């Protein structure tokens, strides 16, 4: 199991054991790494699905910045658990197939990309 996944699993376990409350996300502004539960070692990954929303925050209540597609490359920085799902704060390494520019930061659900 990759280190990032072990850290994410640990973070989720800790938040569940401590009964951490889930705050509702603000809808007006993008949420950056300050929303992270656990910082992870920077690592590159590849989107593993077509048409995934690249979100402004860690959850489906946040707006989509655009779509990313299978093969798009990202670097992940940290993880947040929201509504029982893990979300990674990432940056696009190249222009996405959906047209988002390289360097765009956004959130991807953990099951939508794989560690390299």
Backbone bond lengths (Angstrom), bond angles and torsions (degrees), N, CA, C in turn:
res aa  C-N    CA-C-N  psi(-1)  N-CA   C-N-CA  omega(-1)  CA-C   N-CA-C  phi
1 X - - - 1.457 - - 1.521 107.70 -
2 X 1.345 118.82 126.55 1.466 121.17 179.99 1.530 111.44 -58.95
3 X 1.328 115.52 150.15 1.458 121.96 -178.48 1.518 111.88 -53.62
4 X 1.325 118.23 -42.39 1.455 121.77 -177.03 1.527 110.50 -62.11
5 X 1.306 117.31 -39.84 1.465 120.97 179.34 1.530 110.75 -68.25
6 X 1.336 116.76 -38.09 1.470 119.55 177.73 1.520 110.16 -64.38
7 X 1.334 117.64 -41.99 1.466 121.39 178.50 1.518 110.32 -63.72
8 X 1.323 117.02 -43.37 1.459 121.10 179.53 1.519 111.15 -63.27
9 X 1.317 117.39 -41.82 1.459 121.26 178.14 1.516 110.27 -63.02
10 X 1.327 116.61 -42.65 1.452 120.99 177.20 1.525 111.06 -61.58
11 X 1.329 117.38 -45.27 1.463 121.59 -179.29 1.526 111.20 -61.36
12 X 1.317 116.60 -42.75 1.456 120.60 178.71 1.523 110.20 -64.10
13 X 1.318 117.64 -43.23 1.465 121.72 179.23 1.521 111.18 -60.73
14 X 1.327 116.68 -45.05 1.463 120.78 179.91 1.513 110.71 -62.75
15 X 1.331 117.75 -44.60 1.464 119.81 -178.55 1.524 111.24 -65.45
16 X 1.330 117.60 -36.65 1.457 120.23 178.23 1.521 111.47 -70.40
17 X 1.342 117.55 -40.04 1.459 121.28 -179.72 1.520 112.74 -67.81
18 X 1.323 116.82 -33.43 1.461 120.00 -179.06 1.515 112.47 -87.21
19 X 1.326 116.81 -4.53 1.468 119.99 179.53 1.508 112.53 68.27
20 X 1.316 116.13 33.06 1.462 120.34 -178.46 1.523 110.53 -59.89
21 X 1.311 115.00 136.65 1.467 120.71 178.88 1.517 109.94 -81.68
22 X 1.311 115.35 149.64 1.461 120.80 176.91 1.516 107.75 -100.07
23 X 1.327 115.90 121.33 1.464 120.18 179.39 1.515 109.68 -85.45
24 X 1.323 116.14 146.16 1.451 119.90 175.21 1.513 109.48 -72.39
25 X 1.289 116.10 142.29 1.459 121.78 -175.76 1.519 110.90 -81.00
26 X 1.321 117.31 140.69 1.450 119.38 172.86 1.520 109.55 -69.35
27 X 1.324 116.87 139.77 1.457 118.96 -176.33 1.519 113.06 -93.78
28 X 1.315 118.30 -17.16 1.455 120.51 -172.44 1.523 113.99 -82.80
29 X 1.322 118.37 -24.32 1.458 118.30 -175.61 1.522 111.03 -133.11
30 X 1.309 114.64 156.35 1.455 120.44 178.01 1.515 109.79 -73.02
31 X 1.302 115.99 147.81 1.455 121.56 178.77 1.516 107.94 -109.36
32 X 1.321 116.09 126.26 1.455 120.66 -179.25 1.506 112.22 -98.46
33 X 1.310 115.70 -153.06 1.455 121.40 -174.54 1.526 112.86 -65.09
34 X 1.317 118.77 -15.06 1.462 120.29 178.32 1.526 111.82 -63.66
35 X 1.318 117.95 -17.96 1.460 122.05 178.64 1.522 112.39 -83.87
36 X 1.315 117.76 -5.07 1.457 121.33 -173.86 1.520 112.25 -68.13
37 X 1.321 114.75 144.47 1.452 121.56 173.98 1.519 110.14 -86.14
38 X 1.327 116.13 -43.72 1.462 121.83 -177.42 1.520 109.07 -137.15
39 X 1.334 116.27 129.43 1.460 119.48 172.24 1.516 107.48 -77.72
40 X 1.310 116.44 140.79 1.455 121.65 179.10 1.517 108.61 -116.05
41 X 1.318 117.24 157.60 1.457 118.07 172.54 1.533 108.13 -59.94
42 X 1.332 115.95 134.29 1.455 118.86 179.35 1.523 108.86 -54.48
43 X 1.319 115.68 133.19 1.456 119.74 -179.70 1.511 110.69 -151.24
44 X 1.311 115.42 146.78 1.456 120.51 179.92 1.514 110.13 -90.32
45 X 1.316 115.48 152.40 1.446 121.68 177.49 1.514 110.66 -151.18
46 X 1.301 115.31 176.06 1.456 123.00 -177.72 1.515 109.11 -127.81
47 X 1.319 116.90 133.76 1.461 121.34 175.27 1.528 106.95 -63.76
48 X 1.343 116.41 136.08 1.467 119.41 -174.86 1.528 113.12 -115.01
49 X 1.324 117.46 17.35 1.456 121.30 179.86 1.520 109.41 -145.83
50 X 1.304 117.35 160.13 1.464 121.28 179.80 1.515 111.43 -98.56
51 X 1.318 115.86 133.87 1.457 121.35 175.41 1.512 114.67 76.42
52 X 1.340 118.09 34.55 1.463 121.70 177.00 1.524 109.47 -79.39
53 X 1.316 116.83 135.79 1.461 120.94 176.20 1.521 109.70 -70.27
54 X 1.326 115.94 130.48 1.462 122.89 175.18 1.516 104.98 -97.52
55 X 1.319 117.18 101.42 1.466 122.16 -165.28 1.521 114.01 -92.27
56 X 1.336 113.95 158.45 1.462 121.23 179.27 1.520 112.14 -82.10
57 X 1.311 118.24 -7.91 1.458 122.74 178.57 1.518 110.29 -157.84
58 X 1.336 116.62 171.72 1.456 121.46 -173.85 1.531 113.65 -82.82
59 X 1.311 116.79 74.47 1.459 121.06 177.58 1.514 111.39 163.97
60 X 1.330 115.60 162.16 1.459 119.60 -177.73 1.527 112.65 -73.54
61 X 1.324 118.02 -11.15 1.465 119.85 176.80 1.531 111.89 -77.04
62 X 1.320 117.24 -11.83 1.462 121.35 178.67 1.529 110.07 -86.73
63 X 1.307 115.14 151.33 1.463 119.88 -179.18 1.525 111.23 -71.13
64 X 1.325 114.35 155.49 1.454 121.33 177.01 1.524 109.04 -88.98
65 X 1.313 116.13 134.98 1.464 121.11 174.73 1.523 110.41 -82.49
66 X 1.306 116.15 -18.14 1.453 123.89 -176.90 1.512 108.62 154.06
67 X 1.313 115.28 -172.12 1.461 120.00 -177.18 1.523 110.96 -109.64
68 X 1.330 114.75 146.42 1.461 121.44 171.73 1.523 107.36 -118.08
69 X 1.326 114.89 157.45 1.459 120.68 -172.25 1.518 111.39 -130.60
70 X 1.325 114.17 162.41 1.456 121.99 179.42 1.521 109.74 -50.47
71 X 1.329 115.29 126.34 1.459 121.14 -179.75 1.518 113.98 100.87
72 X 1.347 118.48 -17.84 1.468 119.99 176.04 1.533 108.69 -63.31
73 X 1.336 116.15 140.35 1.467 121.91 -175.60 1.520 110.92 -102.08
74 X 1.344 115.24 135.88 1.459 121.60 178.36 1.523 110.15 -134.77
75 X 1.324 115.40 159.01 1.466 122.49 170.57 1.524 106.32 -114.52
76 X 1.319 117.27 129.16 1.466 120.42 179.50 1.525 109.88 -99.77
77 X 1.337 114.40 147.85 1.460 120.70 -176.51 1.524 113.59 -120.12
78 X 1.322 117.25 -33.28 1.449 119.54 -176.46 1.522 109.84 -162.53
79 X 1.320 115.62 173.19 1.459 121.09 -175.32 1.523 110.66 -132.22
80 X 1.319 115.30 150.28 1.470 122.79 177.19 1.522 107.48 -139.65
81 X 1.315 116.58 137.53 1.456 121.57 174.95 1.523 108.40 -98.38
82 X 1.328 116.58 125.39 1.462 122.54 178.85 1.517 108.53 -136.18
83 X 1.322 116.27 124.86 1.465 121.53 178.54 1.524 112.70 52.07
84 X 1.315 117.14 39.75 1.450 121.38 177.77 1.516 115.37 78.11
85 X 1.322 117.75 4.56 1.472 122.34 178.89 1.530 108.32 -114.81
86 X 1.325 115.38 147.70 1.458 120.45 175.65 1.515 109.29 -95.48
87 X 1.324 116.32 136.78 1.462 123.40 179.31 1.517 108.63 -125.71
88 X 1.330 116.13 136.58 1.462 121.80 178.02 1.518 110.23 -107.45
89 X 1.339 115.00 135.53 1.459 121.46 172.97 1.523 106.59 -84.84
90 X 1.320 116.99 122.39 1.456 121.67 -170.70 1.525 112.37 -134.21
91 X 1.324 114.80 168.58 1.465 122.54 174.24 1.518 107.68 -132.23
92 X 1.329 116.42 135.03 1.462 120.77 175.86 1.527 109.69 -69.60
93 X 1.323 116.05 131.24 1.462 120.30 -179.71 1.522 112.62 -85.68
94 X 1.326 116.84 -26.10 1.465 123.51 176.49 1.523 107.40 -138.07
95 X 1.311 116.49 166.22 1.462 120.19 174.20 1.523 108.22 -54.49
96 X 1.328 116.80 133.12 1.464 119.98 -178.59 1.524 110.37 -76.35
97 X 1.311 115.27 159.76 1.459 120.29 176.49 1.526 111.09 -65.25
98 X 1.334 116.59 -19.81 1.460 121.54 176.44 1.519 112.88 -86.34
99 X 1.343 117.52 -1.94 1.458 121.83 175.39 1.523 115.72 99.39
100 X 1.331 118.84 -0.60 1.469 119.77 176.87 1.523 109.48 -70.74
101 X 1.337 117.70 137.88 1.461 119.31 -177.05 1.525 113.49 -71.22
102 X 1.321 115.59 152.84 1.467 121.05 172.98 1.519 108.36 -56.40
103 X 1.319 116.23 143.66 1.463 120.89 179.55 1.511 113.68 90.64
104 X 1.334 118.50 -4.40 1.463 121.41 178.26 1.524 108.91 -71.71
105 X 1.344 115.65 129.87 1.458 121.24 176.38 1.518 109.52 -93.12
106 X 1.331 115.52 144.88 1.452 120.29 177.48 1.514 110.96 -169.77
107 X 1.318 115.20 178.76 1.460 122.59 -176.54 1.523 110.21 -112.56
108 X 1.340 116.00 135.04 1.459 123.37 176.17 1.523 109.12 -125.00
109 X 1.329 115.85 138.18 1.454 119.76 174.30 1.525 108.40 -66.96
110 X 1.308 117.33 142.71 1.469 122.89 -171.76 1.519 113.06 -56.80
111 X 1.321 118.28 -32.95 1.466 119.23 -177.92 1.523 113.15 -79.15
112 X 1.330 117.55 1.84 1.458 120.50 -177.99 1.524 113.87 -102.79
113 X 1.323 116.05 3.06 1.465 118.01 173.06 1.522 109.83 -149.41
114 X 1.315 115.60 160.26 1.452 120.99 -179.37 1.513 109.69 -122.21
115 X 1.326 114.91 144.90 1.476 121.41 176.13 1.510 109.24 -70.81
116 X 1.310 115.27 144.38 1.468 119.87 174.28 1.504 109.48 -98.37
